């Protein structure tokens, strides 16, 4: 196992300005461009927001090919702001069933 961690940063804004930032000499050494991925994303929580209050994110992503990916993200309170455990499983339809993750 390497000593490297992935930090995912999502940026929004004017595309030309974002490209200028990404291509700056100070950042370009640390950026791996993996291209555009387009998903329709659905987030789930309880009515009282119990998941996010406990640093848990449950989402379903639907790709352009109509493939569904169920994702569960967990933040370790002793880790940095950017460190989250992430589990993803492919699902057949848009039903959210936590049993799809098995034992995690």
DSSP file (Angstrom, degrees, kcal/mol; ACC not computed):
  #  RESIDUE AA STRUCTURE BP1 BP2  ACC     N-H-->O    O-->H-N    N-H-->O    O-->H-N    TCO  KAPPA ALPHA  PHI   PSI    X-CA   Y-CA   Z-CA
    1    1 A X              0   0    0      0, 0.0     2,-0.1     0, 0.0     0, 0.0   0.000 360.0 360.0 360.0 132.5    0.0    0.0    0.0
    2    2 A X        -     0   0    0      2,-0.1     0, 0.0     1,-0.1     0, 0.0  -0.334 360.0-123.1 -80.3 164.7    1.4    3.4   -1.0
    3    3 A X  S    S+     0   0    0     -2,-0.1     2,-0.3     2,-0.0    -1,-0.1   0.223  79.4 106.4 -88.8  14.5    1.7    6.4    1.4
    4    4 A X        -     0   0    0      2,-0.0     2,-0.3     0, 0.0    -2,-0.1  -0.697  52.1-160.2 -97.5 147.2   -0.4    8.5   -1.0
    5    5 A X        -     0   0    0     -2,-0.3     2,-0.5     2,-0.0    -2,-0.0  -0.917  18.2-123.1-120.8 151.3   -4.0    9.5   -0.5
    6    6 A X        -     0   0    0     -2,-0.3     2,-0.5     2,-0.0    -2,-0.0  -0.801  21.2-168.7 -92.0 132.2   -6.5   10.7   -3.1
    7    7 A X        -     0   0    0     -2,-0.5     2,-0.6    76,-0.1    76,-0.1  -0.980   8.4-156.9-119.7 117.9   -8.0   14.1   -2.5
    8    8 A X        -     0   0    0     -2,-0.5     2,-0.5    74,-0.3    -2,-0.0  -0.838  10.5-175.0 -98.9 124.0  -10.9   14.8   -4.7
    9    9 A X        -     0   0    0     -2,-0.6     2,-0.5     2,-0.0    -2,-0.0  -0.977   9.1-157.9-120.2 126.7  -11.7   18.5   -5.3
   10   10 A X        -     0   0    0     -2,-0.5     2,-0.4     2,-0.0    -2,-0.0  -0.908  12.4-165.7-106.8 127.3  -14.8   19.5   -7.3
   11   11 A X        -     0   0    0     -2,-0.5     2,-0.4     2,-0.0     7,-0.0  -0.865   7.4-171.0-114.2 144.4  -14.7   23.0   -8.8
   12   12 A X        +     0   0    0     -2,-0.4     2,-0.3     2,-0.0    -2,-0.0  -0.963  38.6  73.1-128.9 151.3  -17.5   25.0  -10.2
   13   13 A X  S    S-     0   0    0     -2,-0.4     2,-0.2     4,-0.0    -2,-0.0  -0.931  84.7  -7.7 145.1-167.3  -17.3   28.3  -12.1
   14   14 A X     >  -     0   0    0     -2,-0.3     4,-2.4     1,-0.1     5,-0.2  -0.450  59.6-138.8 -62.9 125.2  -16.3   29.7  -15.5
   15   15 A X  H  > S+     0   0    0      1,-0.2     4,-2.4    -2,-0.2     5,-0.2   0.883  99.6  51.0 -59.0 -43.6  -14.6   26.9  -17.5
   16   16 A X  H  > S+     0   0    0      1,-0.2     4,-1.8     2,-0.2    -1,-0.2   0.898 111.8  47.3 -63.8 -39.9  -11.9   29.1  -18.9
   17   17 A X  H  > S+     0   0    0      2,-0.2     4,-2.0     1,-0.2    -1,-0.2   0.883 110.9  52.1 -68.6 -37.6  -10.9   30.4  -15.5
   18   18 A X  H  X S+     0   0    0     -4,-2.4     4,-2.7     1,-0.2    -2,-0.2   0.911 107.8  51.5 -64.8 -41.6  -11.0   26.9  -14.0
   19   19 A X  H  X S+     0   0    0     -4,-2.4     4,-2.1     1,-0.2    -1,-0.2   0.894 108.2  52.6 -61.5 -38.9   -8.6   25.6  -16.7
   20   20 A X  H  < S+     0   0    0     -4,-1.8     4,-0.3     2,-0.2    -1,-0.2   0.908 111.1  46.6 -62.9 -41.4   -6.2   28.5  -16.0
   21   21 A X  H >< S+     0   0    0     -4,-2.0     3,-1.3     1,-0.2     6,-0.2   0.939 112.8  48.9 -65.2 -47.1   -6.2   27.6  -12.3
   22   22 A X  H 3< S+     0   0    0     -4,-2.7    -2,-0.2     1,-0.3    -1,-0.2   0.850 112.0  49.3 -62.0 -35.5   -5.7   23.9  -13.0
   23   23 A X  T 3< S+     0   0    0     -4,-2.1    -1,-0.3    -5,-0.2    -2,-0.2   0.418  80.8 125.0 -87.6   2.1   -2.8   24.6  -15.4
   24   24 A X  S X> S-     0   0    0     -3,-1.3     4,-2.8    -4,-0.3     3,-0.7  -0.307  71.9-119.3 -61.9 147.7   -1.0   26.9  -13.0
   25   25 A X  T 34 S+     0   0    0      1,-0.2     4,-0.5     2,-0.2    -1,-0.1   0.794 111.1  53.3 -61.7 -29.1    2.6   25.8  -12.4
   26   26 A X  T 34 S+     0   0    0      1,-0.1    -1,-0.2     2,-0.1     4,-0.1   0.807 119.4  31.8 -77.4 -28.5    2.1   25.4   -8.7
   27   27 A X  T X> S+     0   0    0     -3,-0.7     3,-2.3    -6,-0.2     4,-0.6   0.781  99.2  77.3 -97.5 -30.8   -0.9   23.1   -9.1
   28   28 A X  G >< S+     0   0    0     -4,-2.8     3,-0.6     1,-0.3    -3,-0.1   0.770  88.3  61.2 -58.2 -27.9   -0.3   21.2  -12.3
   29   29 A X  G 34 S+     0   0    0     -4,-0.5    -1,-0.3     1,-0.2    -2,-0.1   0.751 110.6  40.7 -67.1 -22.7    2.3   18.9  -10.7
   30   30 A X  G <4 S+     0   0    0     -3,-2.3     2,-0.5    -4,-0.1    -1,-0.2   0.412  96.5  92.9-107.1   0.2   -0.4   17.6   -8.3
   31   31 A X    <<  -     0   0    0     -3,-0.6     2,-0.6    -4,-0.6    -4,-0.0  -0.840  48.2-169.7-106.8 128.9   -3.4   17.3  -10.7
   32   32 A X        -     0   0    0     -2,-0.5     2,-0.6     2,-0.0    -3,-0.0  -0.962  19.1-145.6-111.9 113.6   -4.3   14.1  -12.6
   33   33 A X        +     0   0    0     -2,-0.6     3,-0.1     1,-0.1    -2,-0.0  -0.687  23.7 172.9 -83.3 120.9   -7.0   15.0  -15.1
   34   34 A X        -     0   0    0     -2,-0.6    -1,-0.1     1,-0.3     2,-0.0   0.299  44.6-116.0-111.2   8.0   -9.4   12.1  -15.5
   35   35 A X        -     0   0    0      2,-0.0     2,-0.4     0, 0.0    -1,-0.3  -0.192  45.4 -42.2  89.9 178.8  -11.8   13.8  -17.8
   36   36 A X        -     0   0    0     -3,-0.1     2,-0.5    -2,-0.0    -3,-0.0  -0.689  46.7-170.7 -87.8 134.3  -15.4   14.8  -17.4
   37   37 A X        -     0   0    0     -2,-0.4     2,-0.6     2,-0.0    -2,-0.0  -0.996   8.1-157.8-122.4 127.6  -17.9   12.4  -15.8
   38   38 A X        +     0   0    0     -2,-0.5    26,-0.6     2,-0.0     2,-0.3  -0.923  21.0 161.2-112.6 122.2  -21.5   13.3  -16.0
   39   39 A X  E     -A   63   0A   0     -2,-0.6     2,-0.6    24,-0.2    24,-0.2  -0.952  39.7-132.9-131.8 151.0  -23.9   11.8  -13.5
   40   40 A X  E     -A   62   0A   0     22,-2.6    22,-2.7    -2,-0.3     2,-0.4  -0.957  38.2-157.2 -97.4 120.9  -27.3   12.6  -12.3
   41   41 A X  E     -A   61   0A   0     -2,-0.6     2,-0.5    20,-0.2    20,-0.2  -0.859  15.8-167.7-112.6 135.3  -26.9   12.3   -8.5
   42   42 A X  E     -A   60   0A   0     18,-2.7    18,-2.6    -2,-0.4     2,-0.4  -0.979   9.3-157.2-119.4 127.3  -29.5   11.6   -5.9
   43   43 A X  E     -A   59   0A   0     -2,-0.5     2,-0.4    16,-0.2    16,-0.2  -0.832   7.2-159.5-106.5 145.0  -28.7   12.1   -2.2
   44   44 A X  E     +A   58   0A   0     14,-2.6    14,-0.7    -2,-0.4     2,-0.3  -0.937  20.4 147.5-126.2 145.2  -30.7   10.4    0.6
   45   45 A X        -     0   0    0     -2,-0.4     2,-0.1    12,-0.1    12,-0.0  -0.954  46.6 -88.8-159.4 171.6  -31.0   11.1    4.3
   46   46 A X    >   -     0   0    0     -2,-0.3     3,-2.0     1,-0.1     5,-0.1  -0.391  47.1-100.9 -80.6 167.1  -33.6   10.8    7.1
   47   47 A X  T 3  S+     0   0    0      1,-0.3    -1,-0.1     2,-0.1     0, 0.0   0.822 126.4  46.4 -59.6 -31.5  -36.1   13.6    7.7
   48   48 A X  T 3  S-     0   0    0      0, 0.0    -1,-0.3     0, 0.0     5,-0.1   0.190 115.9-115.1 -97.8  17.3  -34.0   14.8   10.6
   49   49 A X    <>  +     0   0    0     -3,-2.0     4,-1.8     1,-0.1     5,-0.2   0.838  58.0 157.9  56.9  39.3  -30.7   14.6    8.6
   50   50 A X  H  >  +     0   0    0      1,-0.2     4,-0.8     2,-0.2    -1,-0.1   0.840  65.2  54.7 -63.7 -35.0  -29.3   11.8   10.8
   51   51 A X  H >4>S+     0   0    0      1,-0.2     5,-1.8     2,-0.2     3,-1.3   0.981 111.0  40.7 -66.0 -56.0  -26.9   10.6    8.2
   52   52 A X  H >45S+     0   0    0      1,-0.3     3,-1.6     3,-0.2    -1,-0.2   0.838 109.8  60.1 -65.1 -31.3  -25.1   13.9    7.5
   53   53 A X  H 3<5S+     0   0    0     -4,-1.8    -1,-0.3     1,-0.3    -2,-0.2   0.760 109.2  45.2 -64.1 -23.0  -25.1   14.8   11.2
   54   54 A X  T <<5S-     0   0    0     -3,-1.3    -1,-0.3    -4,-0.8    21,-0.2   0.062 124.2-104.0-107.6  22.7  -23.1   11.5   11.7
   55   55 A X  T < 5S+     0   0    0     -3,-1.6    20,-2.2     1,-0.2     2,-0.4   0.890  78.5 132.7  58.1  45.1  -20.7   12.2    8.7
   56   56 A X  E   < - B   0  74A   0     -5,-1.8     2,-0.5    18,-0.2    -1,-0.2  -0.989  36.4-167.4-126.1 134.7  -22.4    9.7    6.4
   57   57 A X  E     - B   0  73A   0     16,-2.5    16,-2.7    -2,-0.4     2,-0.5  -0.989   1.3-171.4-123.7 128.5  -23.4   10.3    2.8
   58   58 A X  E     +AB  44  72A   0    -14,-0.7   -14,-2.6    -2,-0.5     2,-0.3  -0.980  19.6 160.3-118.6 124.0  -25.7    8.0    0.9
   59   59 A X  E     -AB  43  71A   0     12,-2.4    12,-3.3    -2,-0.5     2,-0.4  -0.964  32.0-147.9-143.3 158.6  -26.1    8.7   -2.8
   60   60 A X  E     -AB  42  70A   0    -18,-2.6   -18,-2.7    -2,-0.3     2,-0.5  -0.998  16.9-159.5-124.9 127.5  -27.2    7.0   -6.1
   61   61 A X  E     -AB  41  69A   0      8,-2.9     8,-2.5    -2,-0.4     2,-0.5  -0.905   1.5-161.4-108.9 134.9  -25.5    8.1   -9.3
   62   62 A X  E     -AB  40  68A   0    -22,-2.7   -22,-2.6    -2,-0.5     6,-0.2  -0.967  13.3-152.5-115.2 121.2  -27.1    7.5  -12.6
   63   63 A X  E >   -A   39   0A   0      4,-2.5     3,-2.0    -2,-0.5   -24,-0.2  -0.338  32.9-100.5 -87.7 171.6  -24.8    7.7  -15.6
   64   64 A X  T 3  S+     0   0    0    -26,-0.6    -1,-0.1     1,-0.3   -25,-0.1   0.785 123.9  59.9 -60.9 -27.2  -25.7    8.6  -19.2
   65   65 A X  T 3  S-     0   0    0      2,-0.1    -1,-0.3     1,-0.0     3,-0.1   0.305 120.6-109.8 -84.1  10.0  -25.7    4.9  -20.0
   66   66 A X  S <  S+     0   0    0     -3,-2.0     2,-0.4     1,-0.3    -2,-0.1   0.769  70.5 146.1  66.2  28.1  -28.5    4.4  -17.4
   67   67 A X        -     0   0    0     23,-0.0    -4,-2.5     2,-0.0     2,-0.4  -0.787  38.7-143.9 -93.7 139.8  -26.2    2.6  -15.0
   68   68 A X  E     -BC  62  91A   0     23,-0.8    23,-2.3    -2,-0.4     2,-0.5  -0.875  13.4-170.5-107.9 136.1  -26.8    3.1  -11.3
   69   69 A X  E     -BC  61  90A   0     -8,-2.5    -8,-2.9    -2,-0.4     2,-0.5  -0.991  11.0-151.9-124.9 123.0  -24.0    3.3   -8.7
   70   70 A X  E     -BC  60  89A   0     19,-3.0    19,-2.1    -2,-0.5     2,-0.4  -0.835  19.8-168.1 -95.0 127.0  -24.9    3.2   -5.0
   71   71 A X  E     -BC  59  88A   0    -12,-3.3   -12,-2.4    -2,-0.5     2,-0.4  -0.922  16.9-171.3-123.5 143.5  -22.4    5.0   -2.9
   72   72 A X  E     -BC  58  87A   0     15,-2.6    15,-2.5    -2,-0.4     2,-0.4  -0.991   8.7-170.3-131.1 121.9  -21.8    5.3    0.8
   73   73 A X  E     -BC  57  86A   0    -16,-2.7   -16,-2.5    -2,-0.4     2,-0.4  -0.946   2.2-173.1-117.2 134.5  -19.2    7.8    2.2
   74   74 A X  E     -BC  56  85A   0     11,-2.7    11,-3.5    -2,-0.4     2,-0.5  -0.988  11.9-148.5-128.5 131.4  -18.1    7.7    5.8
   75   75 A X  E     - C   0  84A   0    -20,-2.2     2,-0.6    -2,-0.4     9,-0.2  -0.872  12.1-138.3-102.7 131.4  -15.9   10.3    7.4
   76   76 A X    >   -     0   0    0      7,-0.7     3,-2.5    -2,-0.5     7,-0.1  -0.777  13.0-143.4 -82.9 117.9  -13.5    9.3   10.2
   77   77 A X  T 3  S+     0   0    0     -2,-0.6    -1,-0.1     1,-0.3   -22,-0.0   0.743  99.6  55.1 -57.6 -23.7  -13.8   12.0   12.9
   78   78 A X  T 3  S+     0   0    0      2,-0.0    -1,-0.3    -3,-0.0     2,-0.1   0.493  98.4  81.7 -88.0  -2.0  -10.1   11.7   13.7
   79   79 A X  S <  S-     0   0    0     -3,-2.5    -4,-0.0     1,-0.2     5,-0.0  -0.405  91.1 -84.0 -95.0 174.3   -9.1   12.2   10.0
   80   80 A X    >   -     0   0    0     -2,-0.1     3,-1.3     1,-0.1    -1,-0.2  -0.200  45.9 -98.1 -71.6 170.0   -8.7   15.4    8.0
   81   81 A X  T 3  S+     0   0    0      1,-0.3    -1,-0.1    -6,-0.1    -2,-0.1   0.802 122.6  48.6 -57.0 -32.6  -11.6   17.2    6.4
   82   82 A X  T 3  S+     0   0    0      1,-0.0     2,-0.8    -7,-0.0   -74,-0.3   0.494  87.4  96.9 -92.0  -4.2  -10.8   15.6    3.0
   83   83 A X    <   +     0   0    0     -3,-1.3    -7,-0.7    -7,-0.1     2,-0.4  -0.777  45.1 156.5 -96.8 111.4  -10.4   12.0    4.1
   84   84 A X  E     -C   75   0A   0     -2,-0.8     2,-0.4    -9,-0.2    -9,-0.2  -0.978  40.0-127.6-128.9 142.2  -13.5    9.9    3.6
   85   85 A X  E     -C   74   0A   0    -11,-3.5   -11,-2.7    -2,-0.4     2,-0.4  -0.726  32.6-163.6 -81.7 141.0  -14.0    6.2    3.3
   86   86 A X  E     -C   73   0A   0     -2,-0.4     2,-0.4   -13,-0.2   -13,-0.2  -0.992  14.6-176.2-135.4 132.6  -16.0    5.4    0.1
   87   87 A X  E     -C   72   0A   0    -15,-2.5   -15,-2.6    -2,-0.4     2,-0.4  -0.987   7.3-177.7-125.5 134.0  -17.8    2.3   -0.9
   88   88 A X  E     +C   71   0A   0     -2,-0.4     2,-0.3   -17,-0.2   -17,-0.2  -0.991   4.7 179.7-133.8 142.5  -19.6    1.9   -4.3
   89   89 A X  E     -C   70   0A   0    -19,-2.1   -19,-3.0    -2,-0.4     2,-0.3  -0.996  29.9-118.7-137.7 143.4  -21.6   -0.9   -5.8
   90   90 A X  E     -C   69   0A   0     -2,-0.3     2,-0.3   -21,-0.2   -21,-0.2  -0.623  32.7-164.7 -76.6 137.8  -23.4   -1.2   -9.1
   91   91 A X  E     -C   68   0A   0    -23,-2.3   -23,-0.8    -2,-0.3     5,-0.0  -0.904  23.6-130.9-125.5 156.5  -27.1   -1.7   -8.8
   92   92 A X  S    S-     0   0    0     -2,-0.3     2,-0.2   -25,-0.1    -1,-0.1   0.795  83.4  -1.0 -77.8 -30.4  -29.7   -2.9  -11.4
   93   93 A X  S    S-     0   0    0      2,-0.2    -2,-0.1   -26,-0.1   -25,-0.0  -0.624  91.1 -75.1-143.2-161.2  -32.3   -0.2  -10.9
   94   94 A X  S    S+     0   0    0     -2,-0.2     2,-0.3     2,-0.1   -25,-0.0   0.284  82.8 119.9 -94.2  12.6  -33.0    2.9   -8.9
   95   95 A X        -     0   0    0      1,-0.0     2,-0.7     2,-0.0    -2,-0.2  -0.616  57.8-140.6 -78.2 133.0  -33.9    1.1   -5.7
   96   96 A X        +     0   0    0     -2,-0.3     2,-0.4   -36,-0.0    -2,-0.1  -0.849  30.8 164.2 -96.9 115.4  -31.7    2.0   -2.7
   97   97 A X    >   -     0   0    0     -2,-0.7     3,-2.1     1,-0.1     4,-0.2  -0.950  29.0-156.2-134.9 111.5  -31.0   -1.1   -0.6
   98   98 A X  G >  S+     0   0    0     -2,-0.4     3,-1.6     1,-0.3     4,-0.3   0.695  88.7  75.6 -63.1 -18.9  -28.2   -0.9    1.9
   99   99 A X  G >  S+     0   0    0      1,-0.3     3,-1.4     2,-0.2    -1,-0.3   0.710  76.9  78.1 -65.0 -18.3  -27.8   -4.7    1.8
  100  100 A X  G <  S+     0   0    0     -3,-2.1    -1,-0.3     1,-0.3    -2,-0.2   0.780  87.4  59.0 -60.4 -26.0  -26.1   -4.2   -1.6
  101  101 A X  G <  S-     0   0    0     -3,-1.6    -1,-0.3     1,-0.2    -2,-0.2   0.661  90.0-163.6 -78.3 -15.7  -23.0   -3.2    0.3
  102  102 A X    <   -     0   0    0     -3,-1.4     2,-0.7    -4,-0.3    -1,-0.2  -0.416  57.0  -9.8  66.8-144.4  -22.8   -6.5    2.2
  103  103 A X              0   0    0      1,-0.2    -1,-0.0    -2,-0.1    -4,-0.0  -0.800 360.0 360.0 -90.5 112.1  -20.5   -6.5    5.2
  104  104 A X              0   0    0     -2,-0.7    -1,-0.2   -17,-0.0    -2,-0.1   0.359 360.0 360.0-124.2 360.0  -18.5   -3.3    5.4
